[in-house]
């Protein structure tokens, strides 16, 4: 399950406001604030955030001894990248 810190980092990387993440996740904005502040929320809420953020291009990395992480998926390269039409 993702952590509040991961949600906070993912939201920052995507430049999503609290309101934007709340709307996309179908939750109240104060629920986003609770999550990023590491306050208790139900697992369904965390799952909704994870699904929305992954769909937007975030990869959540599990704990590996250094702590959990988050990064952006590599952008897809253009279909015709050789400069010719």
N, CA, C and O of each residue as an XYZ file, in Angstrom:
340
protein
N       0.842     -1.178      0.000
C       0.000      0.000      0.000
C       0.890      1.246      0.000
O       1.927      1.266      0.663
N       0.498      2.259     -0.723
C       1.286      3.489     -0.803
C       1.205      4.261      0.505
O       0.252      4.114      1.270
N       2.210      5.080      0.748
C       2.253      5.897      1.960
C       1.855      7.330      1.641
O       1.788      7.725      0.476
N       1.594      8.093      2.676
C       1.297      9.504      2.502
C       2.451     10.246      1.859
O       2.241     11.132      1.030
N       3.669      9.888      2.236
C       4.847     10.532      1.650
C       4.934     10.248      0.156
O       5.298     11.131     -0.621
N       4.604      9.031     -0.252
C       4.623      8.697     -1.673
C       3.549      9.482     -2.427
O       3.799      9.981     -3.525
N       2.367      9.591     -1.847
C       1.292     10.371     -2.480
C       1.721     11.830     -2.588
O       1.520     12.464     -3.624
N       2.309     12.357     -1.529
C       2.781     13.743     -1.533
C       3.819     13.957     -2.632
O       3.748     14.938     -3.372
N       4.778     13.044     -2.740
C       5.808     13.148     -3.764
C       5.249     13.018     -5.166
O       5.628     13.769     -6.065
N       4.349     12.065     -5.354
C       3.740     11.859     -6.676
C       2.928     13.079     -7.094
O       2.982     13.509     -8.246
N       2.182     13.627     -6.152
C       1.371     14.809     -6.449
C       2.263     15.969     -6.863
O       1.938     16.707     -7.792
N       3.384     16.129     -6.176
C       4.321     17.205     -6.515
C       4.950     16.982     -7.888
O       5.083     17.921     -8.673
N       5.336     15.740     -8.175
C       5.959     15.440     -9.466
C       5.009     15.713    -10.627
O       5.432     16.152    -11.696
N       3.734     15.450    -10.408
C       2.724     15.670    -11.451
C       2.169     17.091    -11.430
O       1.393     17.478    -12.305
N       2.570     17.857    -10.432
C       2.078     19.228    -10.239
C       0.557     19.270    -10.132
O      -0.105     20.120    -10.729
N       0.020     18.325     -9.353
C      -1.416     18.284     -9.094
C      -1.716     19.029     -7.802
O      -1.015     18.854     -6.806
N      -2.741     19.849     -7.813
C      -3.177     20.498     -6.586
C      -3.948     19.487     -5.739
O      -4.329     18.418     -6.215
N      -4.167     19.847     -4.485
C      -4.984     19.012     -3.608
C      -6.356     18.813     -4.232
O      -6.881     17.700     -4.251
N      -6.933     19.889     -4.738
C      -8.275     19.809     -5.337
C      -8.299     18.906     -6.567
O      -9.247     18.143     -6.752
N      -7.278     18.982     -7.401
C      -7.230     18.146     -8.606
C      -7.137     16.670     -8.249
O      -7.844     15.845     -8.827
N      -6.263     16.331     -7.296
C      -6.147     14.925     -6.900
C      -7.433     14.442     -6.242
O      -7.865     13.313     -6.475
N      -8.039     15.283     -5.431
C      -9.298     14.918     -4.779
C     -10.384     14.639     -5.809
O     -11.104     13.645     -5.712
N     -10.496     15.518     -6.791
C     -11.526     15.350     -7.820
C     -11.291     14.074     -8.623
O     -12.224     13.303     -8.846
N     -10.060     13.845     -9.057
C      -9.751     12.646     -9.851
C      -9.961     11.358     -9.058
O     -10.261     10.309     -9.629
N      -9.800     11.448     -7.724
C      -9.928     10.268     -6.862
C     -11.311     10.129     -6.247
O     -11.582      9.159     -5.540
N     -12.182     11.085     -6.509
C     -13.550     11.097     -5.964
C     -13.566     11.103     -4.438
O     -14.322     10.364     -3.808
N     -12.715     11.951     -3.854
C     -12.701     12.135     -2.407
C     -12.721     13.634     -2.113
O     -12.540     14.455     -3.012
N     -12.941     13.974     -0.859
C     -12.926     15.375     -0.445
C     -11.480     15.873     -0.361
O     -10.577     15.100     -0.041
N     -11.259     17.151     -0.645
C      -9.892     17.688     -0.554
C      -9.236     17.471      0.811
O      -8.031     17.229      0.881
N     -10.016     17.556      1.901
C      -9.396     17.354      3.207
C      -8.937     15.907      3.403
O      -8.111     15.639      4.277
N      -9.453     14.984      2.613
C      -8.956     13.600      2.661
C      -7.547     13.533      2.086
O      -6.701     12.809      2.609
N      -7.289     14.273      1.026
C      -5.935     14.340      0.459
C      -4.990     14.911      1.509
O      -3.894     14.388      1.710
N      -5.406     15.972      2.172
C      -4.577     16.598      3.208
C      -4.275     15.596      4.317
O      -3.147     15.537      4.806
N      -5.263     14.815      4.715
C      -5.052     13.803      5.768
C      -4.023     12.761      5.330
O      -3.157     12.373      6.113
N      -4.118     12.318      4.097
C      -3.203     11.285      3.605
C      -1.770     11.800      3.581
O      -0.866     11.139      4.091
N      -1.556     12.973      2.995
C      -0.188     13.474      2.884
C       0.389     13.867      4.230
O       1.607     13.975      4.373
N      -0.474     14.085      5.227
C      -0.021     14.368      6.592
C       0.171     13.084      7.395
O       0.437     13.132      8.596
N       0.034     11.928      6.724
C       0.214     10.610      7.350
C      -0.833     10.314      8.429
O      -0.562      9.573      9.374
N      -2.023     10.892      8.286
C      -3.135     10.596      9.197
C      -3.817      9.322      8.723
O      -3.746      8.989      7.540
N      -4.477      8.603      9.628
C      -5.138      7.351      9.231
C      -6.293      7.575      8.249
O      -7.123      8.464      8.435
N      -6.323      6.758      7.216
C      -7.433      6.723      6.257
C      -7.650      5.269      5.872
O      -6.796      4.420      6.127
N      -8.782      4.985      5.263
C      -9.031      3.583      4.895
C      -8.203      3.181      3.674
O      -7.768      4.027      2.892
N      -8.002      1.898      3.533
C      -7.165      1.391      2.442
C      -7.788      1.644      1.074
O      -7.066      1.750      0.083
N      -9.106      1.742      1.000
C      -9.766      2.046     -0.261
C      -9.373      3.418     -0.780
O      -9.221      3.613     -1.986
N      -9.212      4.359      0.124
C      -8.792      5.709     -0.263
C      -7.377      5.678     -0.812
O      -7.101      6.283     -1.847
N      -6.478      4.981     -0.132
C      -5.093      4.875     -0.612
C      -5.045      4.184     -1.969
O      -4.268      4.567     -2.844
N      -5.875      3.174     -2.134
C      -5.933      2.458     -3.406
C      -6.421      3.378     -4.525
O      -5.906      3.325     -5.642
N      -7.407      4.215     -4.227
C      -7.923      5.159     -5.232
C      -6.825      6.137     -5.648
O      -6.655      6.411     -6.836
N      -6.084      6.660     -4.676
C      -4.978      7.565     -4.991
C      -3.932      6.856     -5.848
O      -3.444      7.411     -6.832
N      -3.598      5.634     -5.468
C      -2.584      4.888     -6.213
C      -3.024      4.692     -7.660
O      -2.227      4.902     -8.575
N      -4.258      4.298     -7.884
C      -4.757      4.081     -9.243
C      -4.722      5.356    -10.069
O      -4.299      5.334    -11.224
N      -5.157      6.456     -9.495
C      -5.183      7.739    -10.209
C      -3.766      8.181    -10.553
O      -3.497      8.597    -11.680
N      -2.871      8.092     -9.591
C      -1.506      8.562     -9.805
C      -0.741      7.657    -10.775
O       0.048      8.148    -11.582
N      -0.962      6.356    -10.704
C      -0.319      5.454    -11.664
C      -0.832      5.712    -13.077
O      -0.057      5.674    -14.033
N      -2.114      5.970    -13.215
C      -2.677      6.272    -14.540
C      -2.088      7.562    -15.110
O      -2.025      7.740    -16.327
N      -1.658      8.459    -14.220
C      -1.070      9.727    -14.654
C       0.427      9.608    -14.934
O       1.059     10.575    -15.359
N       1.000      8.411    -14.694
C       2.400      8.201    -15.048
C       3.360      7.987    -13.901
O       4.573      8.021    -14.103
N       2.854      7.768    -12.708
C       3.705      7.551    -11.537
C       3.966      6.065    -11.349
O       3.090      5.231    -11.581
N       5.172      5.750    -10.931
C       5.523      4.384    -10.536
C       5.851      4.427     -9.047
O       6.722      5.185     -8.620
N       5.156      3.616     -8.262
C       5.433      3.519     -6.835
C       6.420      2.383     -6.620
O       6.206      1.264     -7.088
N       7.493      2.676     -5.915
C       8.524      1.676     -5.645
C       8.403      1.217     -4.193
O       8.291      2.043     -3.287
N       8.423     -0.094     -3.972
C       8.267     -0.608     -2.618
C       9.521     -0.385     -1.763
O      10.596     -0.056     -2.263
N       9.338     -0.576     -0.482
C      10.442     -0.524      0.480
C      11.527     -1.499      0.046
O      11.236     -2.650     -0.280
N      12.774     -1.046      0.040
C      13.878     -1.928     -0.351
C      15.059     -1.804      0.608
O      16.194     -2.114      0.248
N      14.788     -1.351      1.821
C      15.848     -1.128      2.784
C      16.227      0.338      2.877
O      16.827      0.763      3.865
N      15.888      1.101      1.878
C      16.167      2.539      1.863
C      14.885      3.354      2.005
O      14.937      4.582      2.077
N      13.759      2.696      2.043
C      12.477      3.381      2.129
C      11.727      3.302      0.816
O      12.337      3.112     -0.237
N      10.407      3.445      0.863
C       9.617      3.409     -0.359
C       9.887      4.648     -1.194
O      10.369      5.659     -0.684
N       9.573      4.565     -2.478
C       9.851      5.694     -3.355
C       8.782      5.888     -4.405
O       7.789      5.162     -4.458
N       9.011      6.886     -5.239
C       8.091      7.217     -6.316
C       8.911      7.858     -7.431
O       9.850      8.612     -7.179
N       8.540      7.547     -8.649
C       9.189      8.176     -9.800
C       8.188      8.238    -10.936
O       7.129      7.612    -10.888
N       8.541      9.005    -11.960
C       7.671      9.112    -13.128
C       8.065      8.079    -14.166
O       9.246      7.785    -14.350
N       7.075      7.538    -14.834
C       7.305      6.605    -15.923
C       8.018      7.346    -17.044
O       7.754      8.524    -17.285
N       8.907      6.666    -17.717
C       9.614      7.255    -18.852
C       8.611      7.606    -19.928
O       7.729      6.809    -20.249
N       8.743      8.796    -20.484
C       7.829      9.234    -21.534
C       7.993      8.355    -22.763
O       9.101      7.939    -23.099
N       6.899      8.083    -23.419
C       6.947      7.289    -24.658
C       7.631      8.105    -25.734
O       7.397      9.307    -25.864
N       8.471      7.448    -26.498
C       9.157      8.151    -27.586
C       8.186      8.302    -28.754
O       7.292      7.476    -28.938
N       8.366      9.360    -29.538
C       7.499      9.564    -30.703
C       7.594      8.394    -31.669
O       8.639      7.753    -31.776
N       6.520      8.121    -32.361
C       6.480      6.995    -33.310
C       7.524      7.161    -34.404
O       8.122      6.182    -34.849
N       7.739      8.375    -34.831
C       8.687      8.626    -35.922
C       9.757      9.573    -35.399
O       9.659     10.784    -35.596
N      10.772      9.038    -34.737
C      11.757      9.882    -34.088
C      12.985     10.182    -34.958
O      13.933     10.801    -34.476
N      12.989      9.758    -36.226
C      14.165      9.987    -37.069
C      14.099     11.314    -37.820
O      14.994     11.635    -38.601
N      13.028     12.091    -37.578
C      12.921     13.399    -38.211
C      12.388     13.384    -39.631
O      12.228     14.447    -40.231
N      12.106     12.210    -40.189
C      11.572     12.117    -41.547
C      10.098     11.791    -41.497
O       9.640     11.097    -40.589
N       9.351     12.288    -42.469
C       7.908     11.997    -42.547
C       7.605     10.835    -43.426
O       6.440     10.472    -43.588
